[in-house]
Amino acid sequence: MRKTQRLDKILANFGFGTRKEIKQAVKNGIVRVDGVAANDSGMHVDPESSAIEVNGEVLNYRKYIYLMMNKPQGVISATFDLKHRTVADLLPEEYRHFEAFPVGRLDIDTEGLLIMTNDGQLAHELLSPKRHVPKRYYALVEGCVNDMDISAFKCGIILDDGYKTLPAELTIIKAGEYSETEVVIMEGKFHQVKRMFEAVGKRVKFLKRLQMGGLKLDNSLAPGQVRELTAQELNSLKNKQEGAL
């Protein structure tokens, strides 16, 4: 059974003003519910089934929010922290009331694709170890990456704590003193990509996540910018959670 909410609370959450301002708007007759002028700012409404308008602007109500962020360096993947800026601090005001949280984590010095949502079920499915959701990274590595490293990644790398990773795909873009690579992993262990390279005698200097499941980072998003997923992107994320990218 759907829950109704106070009209003024709904509109305030979506940035249409304070409750006092919304009460005045109702008095002025510019707030309509299902085509009828509202007569009480405290009336209870089902925002999922009712059409709500303020001065002709239709409220785009949604229970869940799905956001793509290009996470910058120096920001942590959390909703609150006493020492560092968090990805939640970067969200525009219009998304704050959704209380979105990051799906998984990127290290403080790692950039790139980060999904934020308040849909706990989707987050659980994307993060479940059983799902093996692929994640693609660009890694600038100190050291000459070679075919032996590709083979080692393909077999699975034994990390410093003795854990053996699942097979990973390593692609060399440019080899040299500093090598450009792309890595696809099926897990999300702590500092995993960095630790995998360390295990083969290399050091990651820069790391950026490019893709998660069927969702690719929008290259037009500057570091720190965020936007809602399109319906097609959300569908690709939900329907292509497993397997190769």
C-alpha positions as CSV (number, residue, x, y, z in Angstrom):
1,M,0.0,0.0,0.0
2,R,1.4,3.4,-1.0
3,K,1.9,6.0,1.7
4,T,0.5,9.5,1.3
5,Q,2.6,12.6,2.3
6,R,1.8,16.2,3.2
7,L,1.7,18.4,0.1
8,D,4.0,21.0,1.6
9,K,6.6,18.4,2.6
10,I,6.6,17.0,-0.9
11,L,7.0,20.4,-2.6
12,A,9.6,21.6,-0.1
13,N,11.7,18.4,-0.6
14,F,11.7,19.1,-4.4
15,G,12.9,22.7,-4.0
16,F,9.6,24.6,-4.5
17,G,10.2,26.7,-1.4
18,T,9.9,26.6,2.3
19,R,6.7,25.3,3.9
20,K,5.7,28.8,4.7
21,E,6.2,29.8,1.0
22,I,4.3,26.8,-0.2
23,K,1.4,27.6,2.2
24,Q,1.2,31.1,0.6
25,A,1.4,29.6,-2.9
26,V,-1.6,27.4,-2.0
27,K,-3.5,30.5,-0.8
28,N,-2.7,32.2,-4.1
29,G,-4.2,29.3,-5.9
30,I,-1.2,28.3,-8.0
31,V,-0.8,24.8,-6.6
32,R,-2.9,22.2,-8.3
33,V,-3.4,18.5,-7.6
34,D,-4.9,16.4,-10.4
35,G,-6.0,19.5,-12.1
36,V,-7.8,21.0,-9.0
37,A,-6.5,23.9,-7.0
38,A,-5.3,22.7,-3.6
39,N,-7.0,24.4,-0.6
40,D,-4.7,23.1,2.2
41,S,-0.9,22.9,2.1
42,G,-1.1,20.2,4.7
43,M,-3.4,17.9,2.6
44,H,-2.1,14.4,2.1
45,V,-1.3,13.3,-1.4
46,D,0.1,10.2,-3.1
47,P,2.9,11.8,-5.2
48,E,3.3,8.6,-7.2
49,S,-0.2,8.6,-8.6
50,S,-1.2,12.3,-8.4
51,A,-0.2,15.1,-10.8
52,I,1.1,18.0,-8.8
53,E,1.7,21.4,-10.4
54,V,3.1,24.7,-9.1
55,N,2.3,27.7,-11.2
56,G,2.1,25.5,-14.2
57,E,5.3,23.5,-13.5
58,V,4.7,19.8,-13.1
59,L,6.4,18.1,-10.3
60,N,8.7,15.3,-11.6
61,Y,8.3,13.0,-8.6
62,R,10.4,9.8,-8.3
63,K,10.9,7.6,-5.2
64,Y,14.3,6.5,-6.3
65,I,17.2,8.6,-7.7
66,Y,20.0,7.1,-9.9
67,L,23.0,9.4,-10.4
68,M,26.2,9.2,-12.3
69,M,29.1,11.1,-10.8
70,N,32.6,11.7,-12.2
71,K,34.3,11.4,-8.8
72,P,37.3,13.7,-8.4
73,Q,40.5,13.1,-6.5
74,G,40.6,14.3,-2.9
75,V,37.0,13.3,-2.1
76,I,35.9,10.2,-0.3
77,S,33.1,7.8,-1.2
78,A,30.9,8.4,1.8
79,T,27.9,10.4,2.9
80,F,29.6,12.0,6.0
81,D,33.1,12.5,7.2
82,L,34.6,14.9,9.8
83,K,37.9,15.3,8.0
84,H,37.3,15.1,4.2
85,R,34.8,16.3,1.6
86,T,32.5,13.5,0.6
87,V,30.7,12.6,-2.6
88,A,27.4,13.6,-0.9
89,D,28.8,17.1,-0.4
90,L,29.2,17.4,-4.1
91,L,25.5,16.7,-4.9
92,P,23.4,19.7,-6.2
93,E,20.8,20.9,-3.8
94,E,18.0,19.3,-5.9
95,Y,19.3,15.8,-5.1
96,R,20.1,16.3,-1.4
97,H,16.7,15.2,0.0
98,F,16.9,11.8,-1.7
99,E,19.8,10.8,0.7
100,A,21.6,9.0,-2.1
101,F,24.7,7.0,-1.1
102,P,27.6,5.7,-3.2
103,V,27.4,2.2,-4.7
104,G,30.7,0.8,-3.6
105,R,33.8,2.9,-3.1
106,L,36.6,4.6,-5.0
107,D,39.8,5.4,-3.2
108,I,40.3,9.1,-2.2
109,D,42.9,9.5,-5.0
110,T,40.9,7.5,-7.6
111,E,38.7,9.3,-10.1
112,G,35.9,8.3,-12.4
113,L,32.5,6.6,-12.5
114,L,30.6,6.4,-9.2
115,I,26.9,5.5,-9.0
116,M,24.8,7.1,-6.3
117,T,21.3,6.0,-5.4
118,N,18.8,5.5,-2.6
119,D,17.7,2.2,-4.1
120,G,19.2,-0.3,-1.7
121,Q,18.1,-3.3,-3.6
122,L,20.0,-2.2,-6.8
123,A,23.0,-1.3,-4.7
124,H,23.0,-4.7,-3.1
125,E,22.7,-6.5,-6.5
126,L,25.6,-4.5,-8.0
127,L,27.9,-5.1,-5.0
128,S,27.0,-8.7,-4.3
129,P,30.2,-10.9,-4.7
130,K,28.0,-13.5,-6.3
131,R,27.1,-11.2,-9.2
132,H,30.6,-10.7,-10.5
133,V,29.7,-7.2,-11.9
134,P,32.7,-6.2,-14.2
135,K,34.4,-2.9,-13.5
136,R,36.8,-1.3,-16.1
137,Y,39.6,1.0,-15.1
138,Y,42.2,3.1,-16.8
139,A,45.5,2.8,-14.9
140,L,48.7,4.7,-15.5
141,V,51.4,2.4,-14.1
142,E,55.0,3.1,-13.2
143,G,57.0,0.3,-14.9
144,C,56.9,-1.5,-18.2
145,V,53.7,-3.7,-18.3
146,N,54.2,-6.8,-20.5
147,D,52.7,-10.0,-21.7
148,M,53.7,-11.8,-18.5
149,D,51.6,-9.4,-16.6
150,I,48.6,-10.0,-18.9
151,S,48.9,-13.7,-18.3
152,A,49.3,-13.2,-14.5
153,F,46.1,-11.1,-14.4
154,K,44.3,-13.6,-16.5
155,C,45.2,-16.4,-14.0
156,G,44.3,-14.4,-10.9
157,I,46.8,-12.5,-8.7
158,I,47.8,-13.5,-5.2
159,L,47.6,-10.3,-3.2
160,D,49.7,-9.3,-0.2
161,D,47.3,-10.9,2.3
162,G,47.3,-14.3,0.4
163,Y,43.9,-13.8,-1.3
164,K,43.8,-14.9,-4.9
165,T,41.7,-12.6,-7.1
166,L,39.4,-13.8,-9.8
167,P,40.8,-13.7,-13.4
168,A,41.1,-10.2,-14.6
169,E,41.6,-8.7,-18.1
170,L,44.7,-6.5,-18.6
171,T,45.1,-4.5,-21.8
172,I,48.2,-2.6,-22.6
173,I,47.6,0.7,-24.4
174,K,51.1,1.9,-24.3
175,A,54.1,0.2,-22.6
176,G,57.2,2.0,-21.3
177,E,58.7,3.5,-18.2
178,Y,55.2,4.6,-17.5
179,S,52.6,2.3,-19.0
180,E,49.0,3.1,-19.9
181,T,46.6,0.2,-19.4
182,E,43.0,-0.8,-18.9
183,V,42.0,-3.4,-16.3
184,V,38.7,-5.2,-15.9
185,I,38.1,-6.9,-12.6
186,M,35.0,-8.8,-11.3
187,E,35.5,-8.0,-7.6
188,G,36.0,-4.9,-5.5
189,K,38.6,-5.8,-2.9
190,F,40.3,-3.0,-1.0
191,H,42.7,-1.1,-3.3
192,Q,42.5,-4.2,-5.6
193,V,43.8,-2.8,-8.8
194,K,46.8,-1.1,-7.1
195,R,47.6,-4.3,-5.1
196,M,47.4,-6.4,-8.2
197,F,50.0,-4.3,-10.0
198,E,52.1,-4.2,-6.8
199,A,52.1,-8.0,-6.9
200,V,53.8,-8.0,-10.3
201,G,56.3,-5.3,-9.3
202,K,54.5,-2.2,-10.7
203,R,53.0,0.9,-9.1
204,V,49.8,2.6,-10.1
205,K,50.3,6.4,-10.4
206,F,46.8,7.3,-11.6
207,L,43.5,5.3,-11.6
208,K,40.2,6.1,-13.1
209,R,37.0,3.9,-13.3
210,L,35.5,4.0,-16.8
211,Q,32.7,1.5,-16.6
212,M,30.6,-0.6,-14.2
213,G,28.4,-3.3,-15.6
214,G,26.7,-1.9,-18.7
215,L,27.2,1.7,-17.6
216,K,30.0,3.8,-19.0
217,L,31.2,7.1,-17.6
218,D,29.9,10.1,-19.5
219,N,33.0,11.8,-20.9
220,S,31.2,15.2,-20.9
221,L,31.1,15.1,-17.1
222,A,33.9,17.1,-15.5
223,P,35.4,15.8,-12.2
224,G,32.8,16.5,-9.5
225,Q,29.9,16.8,-11.9
226,V,26.8,14.6,-11.6
227,R,23.7,13.9,-13.6
228,E,20.7,11.5,-13.5
229,L,21.0,8.3,-15.4
230,T,18.9,8.0,-18.6
231,A,16.2,5.3,-18.7
232,Q,18.4,3.4,-21.2
233,E,21.5,3.6,-18.9
234,L,19.5,2.5,-15.9
235,N,18.1,-0.4,-17.9
236,S,21.6,-1.4,-19.1
237,L,22.8,-1.3,-15.5
238,K,19.9,-3.5,-14.2
239,N,19.9,-6.0,-17.1
240,K,23.7,-6.4,-17.7
241,Q,25.1,-6.8,-14.2
242,E,27.1,-9.9,-14.9
243,G,29.6,-11.1,-17.5
244,A,32.2,-9.3,-19.6
245,L,32.0,-5.7,-20.5
